[in-house]
Amino acid sequence: MTALSGKVQTVLGLVEPSQLGRTMTHEHLTMTFECCYFPPAPGDKMIAEAPIEMKNLHWLRQNPYSCHENLLLWQETDAVREELLCYRRAGGGTIVENTTTGIARNLPVLRQLAKDTDVHIIAGAGYYVDVTHSEETRKSTVEKLTDIIVSEVLHGADGTDIRCGVIGEIGTSWPITESERKVLRATAHAQTQLGCPVIIHPGRNPAAPAEVVRILQEAGGDISKTVMSHLDRTIFDHGELLEFAKMGSYLEYDLFGTEMLNYPYNMEVDMPSDSQRVQTLAFLVKEGYEDRIVIAHDIHTKNRLTKYGGHGYSHILKNIVPKMLSRGISQNQVDKILIENPKHWLTFK
Ligand SMILES: CC(=O)NCCS(=O)(=O)O
């Protein structure tokens, strides 16, 4: 038990879990994704370097990581504020903002957005993937990393008094690097001390989620309070998905709104459509996992914002929920996915 027990920690302080309402469990409001820039095909260099405008939007949707400007979500705080107000009007209550060290977390901006919009915002502690780790992080012991993560939750992060309410997204690559293994162990140790929620970004391989869970388990982590993100681009075979589901984490489908033919980070992957994502949710519900599913859009590039012709933070509430209902997922089950499951996950033990 800690002073946080039974509460949820937002960037404006502690709140009662019942106050959260509909929750997107994996979004970004300000960040940079420059670490994952993917050079354009030689013939696409001109369009990739041109200013973002209407006639480029289809190309951008297909190649979001090949345009440097598109990776700078931190430049769009005014547009994000407008979109959060729309999210609130659409019935949204809370956003988990998963930006961690390495991709330009900005806690003062998150606090201001929460004040301006009345949306509860929960910030993430810890570290993104290995390519963003500093030399200092690489050299740190598990104990030192644990202390830093615990302090980000208990006292505030990045030299501010703004406290994180979740650990993650903790970034892992495939294969998982030594530095990432240390961060995972530190995450588990910090979770043991704090009784807090954890969220993981797995590497792009079907074996990655289970390998991460094993590392966390060995270090004493609480898998029942851990979200495995990005399953929509990671595990495709339904048998493998059920095997993974048995390990007990929350199962997150968080790329709603992303439709692209060629996924540059793993060309083996056929990125699902939103309809296919809903089919997978319906499958998991039928298999009895309605208490373990959470969903989001994981907006992390400019083209996903409505300002750039994207779907914005309200797409799930406006378009995906009706589709879920029309595909046999009941209103009670939708409410579990959007309200009850996030609430249980985010409440400190
Ligand atoms: C910010 C982030 O990590 N988004 C996930 C992008 S990925 O292509 O699904 O790995």
The ligand as a Tripos MOL2 file, in Angstrom:
@<TRIPOS>MOLECULE
LIG
   10     9     1     0     0
SMALL
NO_CHARGES

@<TRIPOS>ATOM
      1 C1          5.0280    5.8420  -30.8990 C.3       1 LIG1
      2 C2          5.0710    4.4010  -31.2550 C.2       1 LIG1
      3 O1          5.8780    3.6800  -30.7650 O.2       1 LIG1
      4 N1          4.1860    3.9680  -32.1170 N.am      1 LIG1
      5 C3          4.2200    2.6420  -32.6330 C.3       1 LIG1
      6 C4          4.5840    2.6540  -34.0380 C.3       1 LIG1
      7 S1          4.7070    1.0610  -34.6430 S.O2      1 LIG1
      8 O2          4.9760    1.1990  -36.0630 O.2       1 LIG1
      9 O3          3.4580    0.3350  -34.4350 O.2       1 LIG1
     10 O4          5.7820    0.3570  -33.9680 O.3       1 LIG1
@<TRIPOS>BOND
     1     1     2 1
     2     2     3 2
     3     2     4 1
     4     4     5 1
     5     5     6 1
     6     6     7 1
     7     7     8 2
     8     7     9 2
     9     7    10 1
@<TRIPOS>SUBSTRUCTURE
     1 LIG1         1 GROUP 0 **** ****
